[in-house]
Structure formats: structure tokens, C-alpha cells
Amino acid sequence: MAEQHEVLTAGRTSGDVNVDIRSAESIERMYKELPPLDAVVGIADSGALDDFETLSEDKLDDNMRGKFYGQANLVLIGQRYLNPGGSFTLTSGIFADHPWKTVTGGGVVSGALHSFVLSAALELQGRFRVNVVSPTMIGDSVDQFGNLFPGLPVVPMDELIEYYLDMIEGDVTGQIIRAYGTSPCPA
């Protein structure tokens, strides 16, 4: 993306500015530290694998705190800082549509992000755009995580980047981009 845009990065311990996506105060501080932005892309916090027999409200809440509430707050707080006409692009995941064992929490969070984007697009209409990219396993991650999800489709990184660029540069809002790839993850 940096070839086509000025990119500023934010992370818990690295980047141009530090932010704890689980803290609304930290997100507000991040926006205050950055210059006015035209686009925000949230790719923050992924949930842990879960064991359904021991899954609890507290564990679901922990998954929601970072990946859902954190990204929702990028929009809810960010609407006061983003340049008019700007865009928010959030990241969910394939488990919203394709359930898988050990990721019930991830499916719940991703489904919530889809619903949030659909509603937020109506609320922000005419002021900002908001979309969500919902990737499957990214090709660059197969060596590290492929054994956990054999048979799950894979999306190549360059294809995934194009989806994000389309959301940043395009004019659509309220879209769920299902970047679910075509080839299955090797067993």
C-alpha cells in the first residue's frame, strides 16, 4: 500500500504511534497524535482458539474486547477525526460464514463486525464510508497455522491487499468483502 499511499502504522508496541486497541482512551489518544487521516484500516487483534466445553461469557467477552469493540471504536471515535469523505475498513474473518471447531468466539466476533458495518454504513452515509474485509487464511500464514485448519481455503497476500485497496480507493460503503480464496489449505 505504501507504493500508492502515505501509510502511518499503529500498534501496541511498534509503529508510528502506539495504541492499545482494547482501550477507547488509547484509540482517542492515537487519533489526537496523528495528522488528519483519509482512511483507517483495522487489522487488529485476533481471538484465541477456544474449547467449546469450557467456553464462557468471560472468554467470549475477551475475544469481543479487542477484535470487535476495538475495531468498532476505530469508527465510533474516528468519525470525529477522519477527514470528510474518508473511509474505515475493518477486518473480520471467514468463520462468520463458515463455522469451524475451536473458533466459535472468532465466528461470533466476525459476525458482529459484519452487522456493525452494515448498520454503521447507514449512520455514516454521506460523511464516511465503512466496509469490512473478511479473509480466510492468508497464504503467508499457511506454514504457521495451516495445520490448525486443514482444508480451509487460502487467499494470496497480494489478492488480499487488492481488496483493502479497493475499499480505501473506491466509493462503496456497507460492504462485506469475502476474501475466501479458492485453493484449500494443505492438510
N, C-alpha and C positions, 0 to 999 in steps of 0.2 A: 504494500500500500504506500510505502514511503516514496516509491518512484513517482507517484502521481499526486500525493498529498503531503502536507506537513503533518507529521504524526507525533503526538505527545503521548507518552505512556504513563500509566499509573499502576502501582502495585503495592502490596503490603510492605515489601522490603526493598523494592527496586523500582526504577522508572524515573521519569522527570518529576513526578510528585508521588508521595506516599499516601495510600488510602487503605483503610480497613473497610471493605465492602459490607461488613456486618454492622457497621456503625453509621447511623444517619448523620451524626455530628462530624465524623471523619469525611463522609461524602460531601457535606456542605463546605467543610474546610478545603477540600480538594478543589471544588468549583471556584472558591474565592481566590485560591492561589494561581489558578490557570487563567490565561487570557480568554476573551470571549471565544466560544467554540462554535463551529458549524455542524459538527457531528460528534456523537458519542457512541462508541461500540463497547458493549459489556460482554466480556467473555469470562466472567468471574466465577470462582468457587464452584467446585463440583461436589456432589454429595458422596458420602461413603457408601460402600456396598452394605446391604442390610440382610439380616436373618429374619424372615417374616415371623417366626415363632417368638422372637424376642423384640420385634419392632414395637415401639411405643410412641405415644404422643410426644414425649421429650425428644426422641430420636428424629421423628418427622419434623418437629419444630426446628431442630438443629439444621436439618437439610434446608428447610424453608428460609432460615435466617440469612444465609449467605446467598444462595443461588436465586431465590425468589425475592425476598424483601430487599436484598442488596441491589439487585437489578431494577426492581420497581422503584426504589429510591433514587437510582440514577435518573429516572424520568421525573418522578414526583418533585424532587428537589431541583433537578437540572432544568426544568421548564422555566425557572427564574433566572437561569444563567446562559442558556443556549441562545445563539443568535436567531432572530425570527426566520422562519422557513427551514430551520435546521432539522437534523434527523437523529433519532435514537435507534440503534439496532442492538437488540438483546440476543442472548443465546440460550436456547433450551436444549432439547435432545430427543433422540428417536424414541425413547421409552414412553413419551406421551402418547404415541400412536401404536407402538409395538412393545407390549409388555415382555418382560424378561425376569427370570428369577434373580433374586438378590438386588434388585434395583426398584423396588416398589416406591421408596421415597423419591428416587430420581424421576420416576414416572409421574408422581403427584406434583412435584415441583415444575416439571416441564409442562404438564397440562395447565397448571396455574398460570405460568408465563404466557401460554397461548391465549388464555381467556383474558388476562390483563392487557395484552397488546390489542386484542380486538376491541375492548372497551376504551382503552386509552386513546386509540386512534380516533374514535368518535369525539372524545372530550377535547382532544388537541387539534381537531380538524381546522385547517386554515392557518394554524400557528406553527405547528411542528408535525413531522412525520415520525411514526413509530412502527417498527417491524421486529420480527424475531426470526433468526436463523436457527433451524433445528437440525443439527448434524447427527449423523451416525458416527461410528468410529472413524477417526481421521487416519488416512493412510500412514502418516508419520508415527502413529501410535500403535500400530499393529504388533511390532516386536515387543513392546512393553505390556500391552493389555489384551492382545488377541487371544491368548489362552483363556481369558475370563469369559469371552463372548464368541466362541467358535460358531461360524455361520452367519454372524451379524454382517450386514452389508458394510462396505468401506467406501468413503468418499476421499478422493485425492486432495491433498492440501491446496494445489493450485485451483482446483474447481471450487473448493470451499471459499477461498479468497475472492473469487469472482462473485459469488453470492453476496458476500459482505460489500464488495464494491458496488454491486447493483443497488443495494439498499441505500448506501451512502450517496451515490451519484444520481439515482433515479428519482421518480416522483411518486412512487406508490406509498401507501400507508395502510396499516392494519393487516399486513400480510404475514403469513406463517410460511417461511421458505423451508420446505422439507428437503434437506440436503442428504438424502438417504443412499446415495451411491448406487452402484449396480453390481459390483462383484462381491461375493461373500468373503468374510474374513476366513483365512485358512484355519483349519482345526488344529 
